[in-house]
Amino acid sequence: MNAKSLTALSVAVLSLVSGTAAHAVTAASNKVFISGPLILIFLGFCALVVIAQIIPVISTLYGMIKGLRSSKEKVTADVKAN
């Protein structure tokens, strides 16, 4: 790649990136979003699903840690010499 094509490529990428960011800012700044009750119910349901999936993870993690602690305590073994 020569210097001209590299410069042209960087200018094209820079113009695309800066152009899309400017449009996104203007579109988001002039609208007010008021969430209705259905959206709040949906978000509450999503939170309920996440919490329902976290409870078994915490329970399993607690069991694994408890198992590791109990196995370390029972490692000692009696060895008989002939």
Backbone hydrogen bonds, N-H to C=O, Kabsch-Sander energy under -0.5 kcal/mol:
donor,donor_aa,acceptor,acceptor_aa,energy
6,L,2,N,-1.8
7,T,3,A,-2.2
8,A,4,K,-2.5
9,L,5,S,-2.3
10,S,6,L,-2.2
11,V,7,T,-2.2
12,A,8,A,-2.2
13,V,9,L,-2.4
14,L,10,S,-2.3
15,S,11,V,-2.3
16,L,12,A,-2.0
17,V,13,V,-2.4
18,S,14,L,-2.4
19,G,15,S,-1.8
20,T,16,L,-1.9
21,A,17,V,-1.6
22,A,18,S,-1.6
23,H,19,G,-1.5
24,A,20,T,-1.8
25,V,21,A,-1.8
26,T,22,A,-1.8
27,A,23,H,-1.9
28,A,24,A,-1.7
29,S,25,V,-1.5
30,N,26,T,-0.8
31,K,28,A,-0.5
33,F,31,K,-0.5
34,I,32,V,-0.6
35,S,33,F,-0.6
40,L,36,G,-1.6
41,I,37,P,-2.3
42,F,38,L,-2.3
43,L,39,I,-2.5
44,G,40,L,-2.1
45,F,41,I,-2.2
46,C,42,F,-2.3
47,A,43,L,-2.2
48,L,44,G,-2.1
49,V,45,F,-2.2
50,V,46,C,-2.1
51,I,47,A,-2.4
52,A,48,L,-2.3
53,Q,49,V,-1.4
54,I,50,V,-1.4
55,I,51,I,-1.8
57,V,53,Q,-0.8
58,I,54,I,-2.4
59,S,55,I,-2.2
60,T,56,P,-2.7
61,L,57,V,-2.5
62,Y,58,I,-2.4
63,G,59,S,-2.1
64,M,60,T,-2.4
65,I,61,L,-2.3
66,K,62,Y,-2.5
67,G,63,G,-2.3
68,L,64,M,-2.1
69,R,65,I,-2.0
70,S,66,K,-2.1
71,S,67,G,-1.9
72,K,68,L,-1.5
73,E,69,R,-1.2
74,K,70,S,-1.1
75,V,72,K,-0.7
